Structure formats: C-alpha cells, structure tokens
Amino acid sequence: MKMTKLRIENYKGLRGIDISLSRFVCLIGENNTGKSSVLQALSLFFSGSSLPRTHYFDAEKPIRVEVLCNDITDDDINRLAEEHRTKIKGIVKDGALTLVRVYGQYVSGGIKNLI
C-alpha cells in the first residue's frame, strides 16, 4: 500500500492544495510558504488531535485533509485488527481507498471513507 495523493483544504495558510505523492517526497520552498503546514496537516490526519480556531484559513469553513491510498493488497488488510478487516475490505475499490478527516463547527474530526 502507498499513499499517492494528499489534499488539504482550509488549514492554516493552505486554502486548498493537492500534492501527488511518490516513494520519495521533498517539500521545497521559501520560508513561510506552507511546508511545515503540509506536514502538520498530515500529522493531524493520523492523530485526530483537536484544533484551535486559529488553525482555520477561513473560520466559517471546515478543515479537510484527504489521503488517497493505492495498491492495497490482502496482506495490507490482514495487518489490521481482525474486527476492522471486513469493514475495510468492503470499502476498498480496485485496490484504492480515500480517507478524509474533517474538522469544523458542525463536524467532528473523525475519519470518513470517500466513495
């Protein structure tokens, strides 16, 4: 399994960005262009930590972090805890799965599957 795409919306200074991921990713740019925010958003995706309102680019819109995983195999599914295998196997389509974590005024920071 590999992560192949990262989409971040409304997080800190990132209004909306799409990043294609390969086996090696290097973020290069001037100071204060969002490199650290990209890494923090990815960390947020995995941790599900709570956020202060100052992390929203626009406080009226939700923060959305989306990760596309491809090349998911049965071996990957079998690494999951047994109680999660059937559910995850049922939502993997053609070896791909898109997961989204959304934060906002009316939405929890839970991970959702994007079908």
N, C-alpha and C positions, 0 to 999 in steps of 0.2 A: 504494500500500500504506500502511496505517496500523496502528499498534499501538492496540488497542481495550480490552485488559484486561491487568492486571498482578496476579499473585497471588504473595505472598511468605509462606513458612512457615519458622518456627524461626530467623529471622535477627535477631541482637542482641535488642532488646526487642520484636520483632514475632513473636508466636506464630503468627498466621495472619491475613492481611488480603487483601482483594480490592479493587482500585481500577479503576473504569471510566475509560477514557481518552478524551478528545475531542481536538480540534485544539489546544486550549489547556487546560493543567492547572496549577492553582495549589495548592500544599500550604500550608495554614494551620493553625496550632495553637500551643499553649503551648510553652514550652521543654521539652525532654526528653520529647516525645510521639512521636518516631519519624520526623519529617520527613526528617532527614538520612539515617536508616537506609533509608528508601524509595529515595532517590536512590543511596545506596551499593549497595544490592541490585541496582538496575537496572544500575549500572556493573559490578558483579560479573558479572551475566548476560552482558554483552557482552565482558568481558575474560577471564573464566575464571581469574582470579588464585587463588592458594592462600589458605587461610584458617586463622587460628589457632583453637584450640578456644574461645577467649573470645568468638567471634562467634556461637556457637550459643546460642539461647534455652534449649534442652534438649540437653545434650551426647550424649544417648542417641538422638536423632532426627536425620535428615538435614535440611540446609537445602535448600529447594526454591524456585526462582524461575521462574515460568511467565509467558510472554508470548504473548498471542493477537494475531495479525496478520490483518487482513481486507482485502478489496478488492485482493487480489494479482492483478496483470494479467500478460499475456505480456511487456509492456515491463519489468515488475519482474524477471521470470525472466531475460530477456535481458541484464540488467545483471550477472548472476552470471558468474563464470568458467565457461567452456564445460564444463569437467569436472564441474561441480556442477548444471548446468541440468536434465539428465534426471532425476537423483535427486530434486531439489526439486520439479520439475513433477509427478512421480509421487506426492508426498505432500501436495500442495496439494489440498484438497477444497472445492469451491464457493467458490473464491477465498479460503479461510481456511487458516491454518497455526498450530498451537500448538507452541511450542518450550519445553522445560523444561531448566534446568540444575540438577543435584542434586549436593550435596556431603554426604559422610557418611563414616563409618568404613569402610564396605564399597563405597562408590560414588565414582567419580572425579567431577571437576567438568565432565564432558563435557555437551554439549547433546544432548538427545534430542527426537524428534518425538513428540508425544502424539496418537495416532489415536483 
